[in-house]
Amino acid sequence: MGVPVTIHEMRPAIGTFAHRTGFLAEMVCSNSFRSDDDEQNAVGLLHWEMRAAGGLIMEMADAHRLPAGGALAVDRDAFAEGVTARLRAHPLIEIAEGEVTALPEDGRWIIATGPLTSGALAEAIRAETGTEALAFFDAIAPIVHFDSIDLSQAWFQSRYDKGATEQERTAYINCPMDRDGYEAFIDAILAADKTEFHEGETAGYFDGCLPIEVMAERGRETLRHGPMKPVGLTNPHAPDIKPHAVVQLRRDNALGTLYNIVGFQTKMKYGAQASVFRMIPGLQDAHFARLGGIHRNTFLNAPTLLDGEMRLRSRPHIRFAGQITGVEGYVESAAMGLLAGRLAAAEMLGRPLPPPPPETAMGALVTHITGGADAKTFQPMNVNFGLFPPVAAKGGRRGRPARYRAYTDRAKAAFTEWLAQARADAA
């Protein structure tokens, strides 16, 4: 949009628990973009809107995608390198390395520090907003070296054989468990040493990213009806025997040398993790490229603190974007960044831009975090059709597929109109 930008990035000089490099847009999970279905899935619709808006994140995700059935998975390293190279090459973008420790007094700023906001800046934000204890704990799943997986016990198959190509259908590896093995596995999880919280801290987990031990504590069958559900899979080593539970691993890089254990976020201590996860058939000799971990995830009470254009009410020259605003997930965080950038640039150019209408995925998210949610119970939220204004399926048809298609059709029309107006105003 022709506005010069300086990006302040503290890494690699100051690292975090989850990051390994100094690249911008470094991710923890390869499948963090989730479903790419833009007709039946809200996050797939968000992909569509970000592509329509010319978003760099979706462009790089498409350029470095991996086979993953109906999901959009990416080669994380190549993706981060691509984003970083594009930004460093842009004539209007300067990247300044170093930590920002205080809220800026003047200029126009977007704070998009994510769930791992540095301590000094987090304290400055709290001092300004008066917010206390706005944090939950986010857990990271382990990654296994492919050549240490025993394929005489495990097998390649995407659930329900989803995927247009053979490569996509074999993006997942499955490890079966019988009843006795599953029960012993649950016992081991419950008995394992866990990471302790600091004094005064409580665990307010996001329900879409629960550690497996928290799920196990909620009931012995919880994991079997969650990430270990055995449906849609047939073990070719024993086709007549239905597994009691199945652990899935998903390809984590383009080379196929790394696989992450799907849904196995954990706060078990490292030694306990290796022991417990090697109880899984096919992983008895597993070598781990990364074990799971846990970190603090800081977010604002956005409905109270931000206006409808994501500006801090007490300091309107500062916008917030990304996961710190109370959206959950890389896609949602990137979408709020894209939107905050457009709003800020339009304001600086003297052509104020309204947010997208609430019928769109971006509009539904920003409406939710800036006033649609109850401030008293506000928690991070993934995009979902429950955030959209209700819509009736065309022709009076009933059922979720027809209703979801009605949501996406309406959203695409509304977003296309909003984007056309935004571009006309900028011309």
N, C-alpha and C positions, 0 to 999 in steps of 0.2 A: 504493500500500500504506500510505499515511498517514505516511511518513517524510520529514521536511524534508530538502532536498538543496541544496547549493551547488555549482554548476558553475564551475570555474576555466578560463577561456579566455584565452590570451595574444593571440590575434588580435582586432582588427586592429593593436593597438599594436606587436606583434612578428609579422612575417610569415614566410612560408616560401617555398621555391622554387616550389611547385606551387599555392599558394592565391592568389586574387585579392581576396577579400572578407573581411569579419569574420563572415559567417554561420556558424552551426554546421552541421555535416554538409555542408560544401562538397565536391563530388566533382570528379574530373578527367574521367571518362568517363561518357557518358549511358547506356551499356549495361552498366554495372558490376554490375547485378543478374543478368545472364545469363539462363539458361533459366528459364521459369516453369512447366515441366511437372512437376507433383508426383507423377506416376505412373512416370516413366521416367528422372528426373534427380535426382541428390542435392541440387543447389542448389535445384531447384524444390521438393523436399521440405522443405528448410530454410525457404523462403518460407512454405510451408503451416504449419509449426510456429510461426513468428514471428507469422503472422496469427492463429493459434489462441490465442496467448498475449497478443494485444492489443498487439503491438509498434507503437510510434509510427513507426518507420522504414518498415515495410511499409505502414502506413496512408497515409503521405505519398507513398510510391512509387506506390501505386495511384491516388492523387488526381492525380498529375502524370505519368502514364505517357504514352509516345509509341508510335506504331506501330513494331513491330520484329519482325513474324512471331511466332515462338514464344518470343522473348526478352522480358524486362521491361526496357525502356529508359525513362528519365525525363528531363524537362526539368530540368536540373541546377540552374539558378538558382531556378526556382519551387519545386523540392523543398527546397533549403536554406532559402529564405525561409519556407516552410511549417513546417519543423521548428523554426526559430528562433522564429517567432511563437508557436507552440504552447507552447514551453518558457518563453518570457518571460511568457506569460499565466497560467502555472500558479501557483496560490496557495502551493504548497509548494516552489517552485523559485526560487532566487536565482542569478543569473549574475554572477560576479565577474570583471571584466576585469583581466588582469595575469598575468605569468609566475610559475609555481611553480618554484623553482630547487633545492629540497632535499626529501628524503623527510620527510614529516610524522612527528613524534614521538608524537602521540597522536590520538585520534579514530578514525573509520573512513573509509577512503579507497579509491577505485578510480582507478588510473592507467590511462588509456585514451588515451595520447598518440600512438598510431599510428606510422607509419613515419618521421614527421618530428619525433620527440621533440627538444625544444630541447637545445642543447649542454650547458647547466648541469645540467639534470635528468638527461640521459643519463649525465653524469659521476657524478652522485650515485648513480644506480642501479648503475653499474659499481663504484663504491667499496663499495657495500653487498654486491653479489653476487660480486665478484671476477671478473666476466665480462670477457673481452677479445675484441675484433674480432667481435662478434656483429652483423654487418651484411651486407646484400647491396645491389645497386644495382637500382633500379626505373626503367624508362624510360617516357616519356610519348609518345603518338602525336600527330601534327599534326592540325589542324582546318582545313578549307578552306571559303571562302565559296561557297555554292551557285551564285550568279550568275556565278562565274568558271569553272564546269565546262562543257566543251563537249559538249553532249548530241547533237551530230551524230556523235560518236565513242563516247560512253558511253551507257548505257541503264539504265532502272529495272528491277530484278527481284530478288526474294528467291530465294536458292538453293533449287532444287527447287520454286519457286513456293509456299513455305510461307507461311501466314498466312490467317486466316479472311476478311479483307476485302481489297478492292483497295488500300486505303490501307496496310495492313500488308505486302502483297506488293510495294509500291513504296517501301518504307522504305530500300532499298539502291540505290546507283548502282554500276554495273560499268564498269571500264575495261579493254579487251582488249589483250593483247600478242601479237605473233607471235614466232617463235623468235629472230629476229635482234634484235628490240627487247628481248626478255627478256635475252639474253646481254649486250647493251650495258648494260642496266640493272644487272645483277649486277656487271659490270666497274666501273661508276661507283660503286656502293656500296662495293666493296672498296677502291677508290682514294681515296674521300672522306676529308677530314680528320675525325678523331674527337675527342671529349672525352677528355682525358687524366685518369687517376686521380692522386690525390695520392700522394706518396712513402709507401711502406709499405702502401698499400691494394691489395686484390685484388678482382677482380670475381667475386662468387658469385651469379650471376643465378638467379632463380626460373624454372624451365623453362616455366611458363605465360605468361611475360612477357618473352621474349627479345628484345633489340633485333634489328632486321632484319639489321644488319651481322654480328652474331654468328651468326645463322642462315646467312647467306651464306658465312661462313667455314667452316661445317661441311660445305659441299658446294654446288655450283652448282644442284642440283635441290631443295635443302631448302625454299626459299621457294615453289617451284612445287607442292610437296606440303604446304605449310603455308598461310599466309594468302593466297597467290596461286594456290591450286588452281582449275582451270577447270571443275570438275565441277558439274553441276546448273544450268548457265546456257547460254542461247542468245542470241547477239548478233543482234538484229533487223535491224541494218544489214548483216549478212552471215550470214544463217542457215545457209548451207551450209558455212561455214568455222568449224572449231572453234578457239577461241583457244588458244594455247600456254600462256598464263597470264592470270589476271584479278586486277586490284586492285579490291577492294570498298571503298566508302565508305558509312557508315551515318549516318542523320539524327541530329543531335546536340542539336537543340532543337525546341520545339513549333512554331515558326514555319517550320521547314524551311529556314532561311537558312544553317545551318552543318552540315557533314558531316565526320565524322572518318574517317581512313584506317584501315580495320580491320586490326589486328595489326601496325601499322607503328610500334611503339615504336622509338626510335632514340637513339643517342648521337652522331650526326653533328653537326658544328658547324652553326650556323644558315645560313651562306652556302652550305655544301655541300648542306644539306637542300633548300633552294629550287631549286637547280640540278638535283639528282638527281630530285626528285619531279616536276619539270616535264617529265621525259622520259616520264612516263606518258601514253599517249594519252588525251585528254580533259582533262588537267591542264596542258597546255602553257602556258596563260595563268592558272594558278591563283593566287589571292590567299589567303594563309594568315592565319586569325584567331589561330592559335597554332602555333608550330613545336614539334617534339619536344624533349625534354630528359631529363635524368638526375638522380636524386637518391639520397642515401643512405637506406637503409631499415633501421632498427634493430629488433632483436627479441631476446627473452630465450631462453635455453636452458630453456624452461618445464618439461620433464620433470625437470630437476634442481632448479629454483628454486621451483616452485609446487606446492602440495598439491592434492588432488582437488577443492577448492572455489575454486581460482584464487587462494588466499592466498599471499603471499610467506612461505616457511617461516621465514625469519629475523625477519620482522616481520608476524605474522599479522593485524595490524589494517589491513594494506594488501593490497588485491586488485589484480590486473592484468586488463585486458580489451582486446579489439580486436586489431589487427594486431601490436602489440608482444608479444603472447603467442605468436606463431608460427603464427597462422592467416593464410591469404592470401585477399584479396578483401574488398570492402565488405560483402557479405552475411554472410560468416563473421565478420567483425570486429563487425558490428552484433549478430549473434546472441550472441557471447560477451559483449558489453556488456549485452544484455537479461538474460542468465543471471547475470552478476556482480551486476547491480542487484537481481534477485530474491533471490539468495543473501545479499547484504549486508543487505537490508531484513528478511528473515526472521530472520537472526541478531540484528539489533538489536531486533526485536520479541519475542525469546525463543522463537521457533518455528523452530528450524533446519530447513533444507530440503535434502534430498539432491539432487545433480545429476540430470538426466534419465538414464534408463537408456541403456546404450551401443547399444541397438537403434534409438534415435532419432538424427536428424541432429545435434542439439545435443549429445546424449550422446556420440556417436561422436567429435565434434570435441574436446570437453573431455577425454574419456578419452585421446585421442591426444596432446594437448599436455601433459597433466599426468602422463603415465606410459606411455602406449601406444607412444610413439615411442622409438627408440634415441637416448639423449642424446648419444652420440658423433657421430652423423650427423644430428642434428636440423636440419631446414630447414622454412621456411614451407610450409603445406599447404592446398590447397583441400579443401572437403568432397567426398568421393567414396565410392562404395559399398565400396571397398577398406578403408575405415576401420571398416565395420560388421561385427559378428559374422556369420559365414556363415549363409545361409538356403537352404533347398530350395524350389524352385518348387512351388506347389500342384498336386496331382494328378500329380506326377512329371514335369510338362512341362519341356522343356529349351529353351535359348536365352536370350539376354539379356533380351528383352522380358518373358518370364514371370518370370525371376529378379529383374529390377528391380522388377516389380510386387509380387513377394513381399516385397522389402525395404521398399517404401513402405507396403504394407498393414500389415506388422508394426510399422513405425515409428509410423504414425498411431495405431494401437491403443495402443501403449506410451506415446506422448506424451499422448494424451487421458487415459489413466489417471493419469499423473504430474501433469498439470495439474489434474485434478479433485481429487487428494489435496492438492496444494499450496493450492488454493483452500479446501478444507475445513479444512485446518490454520490458514489465515489468518482463517477466519470466527469 
